[in-house]
Amino acid sequence: MSNRAAPSRPWAEQWDPDDPGFWARGGRHVARRNLLLAAVCGHLGLSVRGMWPVIVLFLPAGGGAVPGPGPAEKFLLLVTPVVAGAALRPAAGRALARLGGRDRTAVTTAALALPGLAAVYVLQRPGAPLWLLLAAAAAAGAGDAAAASPAGAAASYPRHARARALALATAGGDLGLASAQLAGLLAAVTAGGSSPALIAAVHVPLTVLAALVAALRMDNLPGRGGGAGAGRGAGAGRGAGAGFGAGAGFGAGADPHVVGLSLLFLATAGSFTGYGIAFGLVLRHQSGVSALVALACALPATLLGAAARPCGGWLAGRWGGARVTLGSLSGMAVGTAVLAAASSRGSVGVFGTAFTVLIVLGGVGAGAVVTVAPAVFAARAGEAILSGQDARTAFAAARRRTAGAAALTGPAGALGAALTGLSLGAAYEAGSPAPALWGLLGLYVVCAALTWTAYARHEPAPTARRYRTGGSGEPVHP
């Protein structure tokens, strides 16, 4: 293939990135362009999903002159897009499975205009009923389908570079909430917070433009094995549900390690997402600050959390995924205890600092726990080989189990985010966040004990570890 042949064709029929000559003659250029555009679209998808945690900061309080949702209802609104997105991803993956990377990215990105328009419509009607707000918030879950685009684009890279390509492309996805928060700051500064519809409106032209660029400049590149569907295998990373059918995940769910790892992901990534989307609203309820101040405090925490997630993966590669996960959960337990004490004493500064630390530790844990599954199942394959099983069969089983674990971590993370947000909402409805925080502390203690018992104490010393996580070891967006 010449440098210009592949970009002009809708399908690269002989895409072979593992051939050094092919890669040097133009494959690298084509793959890099597709990965960049997919990363932009994935970022927009998670920014659309992150609109409602920002919008709720501007909604009137229940019982005022203009009817508005109460505390528990606001927390329900901010977790609805996460839960809806996790439910939508498997269905979207099956519906769009026959499309190539370009077509799939263009379709899912263009669809992001709909939740933006729905939010604008609802927010321009003061006193809209809760069911209508929830419907508009659920539509924002479509952002999860677009967020799976980088996984397919990373599958067009050489096998040894796929994990790194996916990590780089999806790193921008963690900044999606930060982009929505920036839009909220823009709305607060320009309109004084009187028009939260601006937060949604600014996303509409951006998603339309990104969809057009994706349609014109991306290619339908097959992954290993060819065809549109080939890229799905790489979707294990952040595209759980989009990358694997429901059967892969639930079929592996009977494995005790898959169940245990899902629980750990619920506690780490679920808390990372849940605390991140709830921080601004918690500050408003805890200290009565304006939406502008709440966003100004939440944005740095979001950026730190986004940086912490890849750092968790790096630390796991150096010290061991189970050890880093254990350290993260232990720190989260201590931080939650500090948070509960600060909420009872009304110490806003300590409360905000502890909340930020929890977001960062949740990001570290989310980045580390996904490296545990490949190591666990690779070790199991090694034991099977030593007992006489065929090596090819043993490692194929390990890959299936790793894929199954990756497919379940997305729903587990969404469930954890919902658990965090809804428990805080119920607690604030009752008057204090302390009961919810003590309950979450109990979850972290249980998960830390599980991590030590099942994984950390059996993990080889860092100098003895030589496994690589591969494409399946990348984190999932809850």
N, C-alpha and C positions, 0 to 999 in steps of 0.2 A: 504494500500500500504506500502511495506517495504521501507527502505531507498534506496535500489538499484533497486527496481522494476521499478519505474517511469522513471529514466534516460535511461534504456535500451529499452524502448518501444517507438515507433514513436508517439503514441497518448496516452495521459493520459486520459482514458475513464471516470474515476470517480474523476476528479480533483475538490476538494472542499476545497479551502483555508480558507473559513469561519468556517470550523470545526476545533476547537483548537487542537483536537487530531491528525487529519490528518496533520495539519500544523507542529506540533511538531515531528511527526514520520518521517519526511523527506520532506514534502512539502516546508518548508522554504529553505532548501538546494537547491532543484531543481529550485525553483523560483528565488533565488538569483543568481545562476549560469547563468540562462537564461537572467536575467536582466543585469548582468554585460557584457555578450557578446553582447547583443543587444545595450548596451550603447557604447561599443567600435566601433561597426559597424556604429551606428548613428553618432558618432564623425567623423569617416573617411568619411562618406557621406557628411557632411558639410565642411570638409576640402577640399574634391574634388571640391565642389561648390565654395569654397573660393580661388581656385587656380588662377583664371583669374584676380581678383583684384590685385594680386601680380605680375602675369606675365606681365600685361600691364605696370608696372613700368620699365620693362627692354626692352620694344619694342622701336625701333628707332622712332624719331619724324618725322612727315610728312614733306616732302620737303628736306630731307637730301640725302646723297649719296645713301643710301639704303632706298627705299620707305617704309614709315610706316604710321600708322593711325594718324590723327590729333587729337586735344584735344577732340572735341565732339565725335569722333569715339572711342577714348579710354574709355571715360565714358560710351558709349554704350556697349562696350565689357565687362566692369566690372558689369553692371546690367543685362546683358543677361542671365547668369546662374540662377539668382534669379527669373526672370520672367519665364524662361523656366521651372524651377523646380516647381513653383506654378501652371503652366499649366499642367505639367506632373503628379502631385500627384493624382488628381482625377482619371485619366485614369489608372495609375498604381494600384491604390487601387481597381478599378473594375476588372482589368485584373488578379490581384493576390489574389482576395478576397477568393478563395477556398483553398488557401495554408495555412498551419499552420505557427506558428511563426518561427520555425526553417527553413522551406523551403523558406519562404518569405524573411527572413533575409539573408540566403545564396545566393538566386538569386539576390536580389537587391545589395548586397555587391559585388558579383562577377561582376555584370554589371558595377561597378565603374572603372574597368580596362579599359573599352572602351573609356571614355572621357580622361583618362590619356594617352592612346596610341594615340588618335586623336590629343591631344595637342602636344605630342612629334613630331608626323609627320608634323604638320603644322609649328611648331616653328623651325624646321630644314630646312625650305625653306624660306630664306630671301626674302622679297618683296611679300609674299603671299597676295592675294587679300583680301579685307575686308570681302567678303561673306564667304570665307573659314575660316577666323578667327572667324566670328560670328557663323558658324556651329559648330566649335570645342567648342566654349564657351557655346553654347546652350546644347551640349551634357553633359557638366558638371552639368546641372540641374538634371541629374539622381541622384545626391547626395541627393536630397530632398526625393526621394522614400526610400532610405536607412535610412534617418533620422527619418522615421516614425516607425522604428522597436521598439524603447523603449516603445512606447505607447502600442503595443500589449503585450510586455513582462510584463508591469505593470499590465495588466488586470488579470494576474495569481496570483496576491496578494490578501489578504483579503480586503474586501470592505473598511474598515476603513484606510487601509495603502496604497491604490492605489495612492492617490494624492501625498503622500510623496515619494513613490517609483518612480513615473513618474518624479517628480521634481528632484530627485537625479540622475536618469538615463539620463535625457535630459540636465542637467546642463553642462555635457561635450560637448554637441552639440554646445553651445555658444563658446566653445574654438576651434571649427573647423577652423575658420578664423585665429586664432592665430597659429595653427599648420601649415597652409599654409604659413603664414608670416615667421615662423621659417625655413621652407623649402626655402623660398626666401632668407633669411639671409645666409643660408648654400650655396646656389648657388652664392650669391654675394661674399662670402668670398673665396670659393674654385675655382670659375671660373671667378671671377671679373665681374659677371653680363653678361658675353659674351654668356652664354648658358642658357637662361630661360627654356629650355626644361628639365633641371634637376629638376625644381620645380614639373613638371608633372611626370617625370620618377620615382621619389622617392615614389610616391603614388601607382604605379602599383603593385610592389611586396607586399606592405602592404595590399592592398585590396584583393589580391588573397589569402594571408595567412589568413586574417580575415574571408573570405568566407569559406575556408576549415575548420577552427576551428569552425565556426558557424554550418556548416553541420555535423561535427562530435560530437560536445559537447552540442548543444542545443536540445530542445524537442519541439514537436508540442503540446503545452499546450493550451487547450481551456480556454476562459474567462468564466465569469458567463453565463450560458446558453449553454456552450459546443460548440465544433466545432471551426474551424478556424475563422469563422466570428465573433465569440463572442468577440474576442479581439478588434474588430473594434470600439466598443462603447467607449473604453478607449482612442481611438485615437483622441478624441475631443481635447485633450490638445494640443500637438505640431503637431499632425498629421492631421490637417485639410485637407480635401481632401482625405487623405488616410483613415482616420477614418470614414468619412461620405460620402455618395454619394452626387452628385451635387444637387440632389433634396432636400436633407435636408437643405442645405444652402440656396438655392434660394427660397425654399418654405417659409423659415422663413424670407427671405429678405423683405417681405411686411410689417413686423412689424417695426414701427418707431424706437423702441429701438435697434433692430438689425442693422438697417441702421446707427443710431447714433454711436453705439459702433464700427462698422466697420470703420467709419470716425476717431474715436479716435485712433483705432489701426493703421490706415494708418499714422496718425501723430506721434504716439509714437514709435511703433515697426518699422514702415517704415523708420522713421528718424534714429532710432538706427542702423538698418541694412545699410541704405544708407550712413550715415556718416561713419560708420565703414569700409565699403568696399572702400569708396572714399578718406579716410584720406591721405593715402600715395600719391595718384595721385595729390590730391589738394596741398600737400606740395611741390611736384615737380614743379607744375605750379606756385605756389605762391612765392617760394623762390629759385627755381633752384637747390635744393639739389640733391645729388645722390640717386639712388635707395636704397643703403645700409642705408644711413642716414634716408630716408623717412620710411623705414621699422623699423628701430630702434626707431623712434618716434611713429609709428603707433601701434607697438606691445603692449607697456604698456597701451595705450588707449583701445585697444581691450580687454585686460585682465581686466581692470577696468570696462568696459562695461559688460563683462560676469559676473563679480561679482555683478554688480548693479542690474541685472535682478531679481535674486532670492531675493535680498534685497527689491526690489519693492514689491514683493509678501508678504514678511514678514511685511513690513511697512503697507501694505494694511490691513493685518489681525489685526494690532494693532490700526490703525487710521482710516481705511475706504478706500476702493479702489478708490472711487470717489475723496476724499480729496487728496490722494497721486497723483492721475492722474492730478488733477487741479494744484497742486504744481509743478509737473514735467513740464507740459505744460507752466506754467507761467515762470519757470526758463529757459525753452528752448527759449521762446520769448525774454527774456532779453539777454541770451547768444548769440542768433542769431544777435541781434542788436549790441552787442559788436564785434562779428565776422565781421559783415559788416563794422563797423567803422575801425577795425584793418586792414582789407583788403585794404581799401581806403588809409590808412596812411602808409601801408607797414611795420607794426609792426609784425614781424614774431613770436616773443615770445608770445605776447598776442594772436595772431591768433591761434597758436598751442594749447595754454592752453584752449582757449575758445572752440576750436573744441573738445578737450578731454572732457570738461565739458558737451558739448552737447551729446556726445556719452553716457556718464554716466547717464545723465538725461533721455535720450531716453530709456536706459535700465531699469531705475526705473519705468518710465511710462508704458513700455511694460509689466513689471511684475505686475503692479498694475491694469491696465485696464481690464485684463482678470478675475479679481475677481469681477468686477462690474456686469457682466451678470448674474451669479448665484444669486446674492443678489437681483437684480432687478426683475427677474422672480419668485424668491421665495416669494418676497413681493407681487407680483401680485397674486400668488397662494393663499397667506394668505387672501388677500382682497376678492378673489372669494369664499373662504370657508366661510368667515364671511357673504357673501351675500347669502349663502345657497347652493353653489355648492358642489358636492361630493369631499372629500379631495383627494382620489386616482386619480380622473380625473384631478383635479386642479394641483397636483404635477406632473402628467405625462405630462401635457401641458407645465409646467415650464421646465421639463427636455428636451422636444423637442425643445423649444425655445432656451435654453442654448446651446444645441447641434448645432442648426442652426447658432447661433452667432459664435460658435467656428469654424464651417466649413467655414464661410466667412472671419474670421480674417486672415487666411493664405493668400488668394488672396489680401486682403486689405493691409496687410503688404508688400507684394511683390510690389503692385502698389505704395505704399509710398516710398519704396526703389528706384524704377525706377524713380519716380517723383523727388526725391532728386538728384540722380545721373545725370539724363538727364538734369535737369535744371542747375546744376553746369557745366556740359559739354558745354551746349549752351552758358552760361555766359562767360566761359573761352575762348570759340571760339571767342566771341565778344570782349574779352580783360579784363573783370573784373567779379569776382563772385558776386559783390554787388547786381545786380538786382535779381539774383536767391535767395540770402539770404533774401532780403526784401520780396520777394514773399512767402518764407517759413515762415517768421515771421508772415505774415498775416494769413497763415494757422493755426499757433499755437494760435493766438489770437482768431480766430473763434472757434477753438476746445476748448479752455479754457472757452469761453463764453458758449458753448454748455454743457460742463461738469458741470459748475456751475448751469446753468438754469435747466437742465434735471436731474442731479444726485446729485451733492455735497450738494446743499441746502436742499434736501429731505432726505439725508442719516442720519440714526440714529446716536446719539452720540456714541463714541467708547465704553463706559461702557454699552450701551444698545444693542450692536451688539453681536449676538450669532450664526450667520449663519456660515456654513462651505462651502467652495467652492466646495469640492469634486473633482473627477477626471476631470470634465469638466472645472474646473477653472485653469488648467495649461496653460502656454503660448504656442503659435504656433510659428515655425520658419518661418519667411517670406522668 
